[in-house]
């Protein structure tokens, strides 16, 4: 009986031990399953040491900003989030001559800011970030895909030569007081160019001895940037201004010029809206909200860019107003540099930047809702409407020769020639510039 009791006691002990091992195993599995999937969250799949254990590294960034702006935008947020990294500024503009000067001085930045891909290729500092994306299994899906494609489409080999830091958004500004004076409803979030022109005509006229203009284009190139077309053939440089999109664009310019007439100052005047305050609507960079915030006499708000009749409801292409960060292929600190580039694209920084009015590059709806929210005017100015339409898709390959074709709408408004004659002149001038550029290569 005692022997049986001993056997039973041993059996119970082993049973308890077995249950304990199973419980520990289950707990271990649950902890493993709960590990964050860093790829889905848009962060590097890096199981290395904690921040405190990483080797300190100093990175040099080329940018043309003043020191205060560099510190506010780059140095302070990066060093707070990534304590092992110290940033130093190499102050320089982004053109060829400016970069030649910094290279001649012995400086060799690890990161370049807002340097065109043409200049990167000229100095052979065009580094394909796909190498590091693959190395770290880095998930780019949190970045608006249109911005990634805009960077790739500038390269013949579709390489990723940078990551977007900021995007410039253009919007339709309107003066509420002028609309009220003429008894017109404020612009809606889904207007076409034709509808805006009809409203503009009703807002063009004289009231109390003051001449008002219904519509201006502070940047008259923006409506064209809603089309995914090149001005030139990316391979040959052949001028392609006979496409229907250019006819639509110049028809819009003609209607605006005709509506304004010859007696009311220069066409496409960027100063009338904020200064004289006699223009009811204008297409302008969204940063105007910040530029003019202290002018209590200007009662302004924004709406999305009007869309082309019969076309997709899109904003402007991002390729000309996208500010990117690139890595120097000669840098010995590429991994740390990549950590900085990706930090700028992720939600923590994007939310901070968005609240300050720095154009977000993310697809994260919560970040977009924060745009300009550090300012009291955000809700009253209808800022949320800016993201009503997605950006237009750029051509599959953006032509490097387009930079030599300047349609110059302000010049067109002053010339005594119709659009066909004007485009023939522009074509001849552009062909000469392209031939000269080819000869200098």
Rosetta blueprint (number, residue, H / E / L):
1 X L
2 X H
3 X H
4 X H
5 X H
6 X H
7 X H
8 X H
9 X H
10 X H
11 X H
12 X H
13 X H
14 X H
15 X H
16 X H
17 X H
18 X H
19 X H
20 X H
21 X H
22 X H
23 X H
24 X H
25 X H
26 X H
27 X H
28 X H
29 X H
30 X H
31 X H
32 X H
33 X H
34 X L
35 X L
36 X L
37 X L
38 X L
39 X L
40 X L
41 X L
42 X L
43 X L
44 X L
45 X L
46 X L
47 X L
48 X L
49 X L
50 X L
51 X H
52 X H
53 X H
54 X L
55 X L
56 X L
57 X E
58 X E
59 X E
60 X E
61 X E
62 X E
63 X E
64 X L
65 X L
66 X L
67 X H
68 X H
69 X H
70 X H
71 X H
72 X H
73 X H
74 X H
75 X H
76 X H
77 X H
78 X H
79 X H
80 X H
81 X H
82 X L
83 X L
84 X L
85 X E
86 X E
87 X E
88 X E
89 X E
90 X E
91 X E
92 X L
93 X L
94 X L
95 X L
96 X H
97 X H
98 X H
99 X H
100 X H
101 X H
102 X H
103 X H
104 X H
105 X L
106 X L
107 X L
108 X L
109 X L
110 X L
111 X E
112 X E
113 X E
114 X L
115 X L
116 X L
117 X H
118 X H
119 X H
120 X H
121 X H
122 X H
123 X L
124 X L
125 X L
126 X L
127 X L
128 X L
129 X L
130 X H
131 X H
132 X H
133 X H
134 X H
135 X H
136 X L
137 X L
138 X L
139 X L
140 X L
141 X L
142 X L
143 X E
144 X L
145 X H
146 X H
147 X H
148 X H
149 X H
150 X H
151 X H
152 X H
153 X H
154 X L
155 X L
156 X L
157 X L
158 X L
159 X L
160 X L
161 X L
162 X L
163 X E
164 X E
165 X E
166 X E
167 X E
168 X L
169 X L
170 X E
171 X E
172 X E
173 X E
174 X E
175 X E
176 X H
177 X H
178 X H
179 X H
180 X H
181 X H
182 X H
183 X L
184 X L
185 X L
186 X L
187 X L
188 X L
189 X L
190 X L
191 X L
192 X E
193 X H
194 X H
195 X H
196 X H
197 X H
198 X H
199 X H
200 X H
201 X H
202 X H
203 X L
204 X L
205 X E
206 X E
207 X E
208 X L
209 X L
210 X E
211 X E
212 X E
213 X E
214 X E
215 X E
216 X E
217 X E
218 X L
219 X L
220 X L
221 X L
222 X H
223 X H
224 X H
225 X H
226 X H
227 X L
228 X L
229 X L
230 X L
231 X L
232 X E
233 X L
234 X L
235 X L
236 X L
237 X L
238 X L
239 X E
240 X L
241 X L
242 X L
243 X L
244 X H
245 X H
246 X H
247 X H
248 X H
249 X H
250 X H
251 X H
252 X H
253 X H
254 X H
255 X H
256 X H
257 X H
258 X H
259 X H
260 X H
261 X L
262 X L
263 X L
264 X L
265 X L
266 X L
267 X L
268 X L
269 X L
270 X L
271 X L
272 X H
273 X H
274 X H
275 X H
276 X H
277 X L
278 X L
279 X E
280 X E
281 X E
282 X E
283 X E
284 X E
285 X E
286 X L
287 X L
288 X H
289 X H
290 X H
291 X H
292 X L
293 X L
294 X L
295 X L
296 X L
297 X L
298 X L
299 X L
300 X E
301 X E
302 X E
303 X E
304 X L
305 X L
306 X L
307 X E
308 X L
309 X L
310 X L
311 X L
312 X L
313 X L
314 X E
315 X E
316 X L
317 X L
318 X L
319 X L
320 X L
321 X L
322 X E
323 X E
324 X E
325 X E
326 X E
327 X E
328 X L
329 X L
330 X L
331 X L
332 X L
333 X L
334 X H
335 X H
336 X H
337 X H
338 X H
339 X H
340 X H
341 X H
342 X H
343 X H
344 X H
345 X H
346 X L
347 X H
348 X H
349 X H
350 X H
351 X H
352 X H
353 X H
354 X H
355 X H
356 X L
357 X L
358 X L
359 X L
360 X L
361 X L
362 X E
363 X L
364 X L
365 X H
366 X H
367 X H
368 X H
369 X L
370 X L
371 X L
372 X L
373 X L
374 X L
375 X L
376 X L
377 X L
378 X L
379 X L
380 X L
381 X L
382 X L
383 X H
384 X H
385 X H
386 X H
387 X H
388 X L
389 X L
390 X E
391 X E
392 X L
393 X L
394 X L
395 X L
396 X L
397 X L
398 X L
399 X L
400 X H
401 X H
402 X H
403 X H
404 X H
405 X L
406 X L
407 X L
408 X L
409 X H
410 X H
411 X H
412 X H
413 X H
414 X H
415 X L
416 X L
417 X L
418 X L
419 X H
420 X H
421 X H
422 X H
423 X H
424 X H
425 X H
426 X H
427 X H
428 X H
429 X H
430 X H
431 X H
432 X H
433 X H
434 X H
435 X H
436 X H
437 X H
438 X H
439 X H
440 X L
441 X L
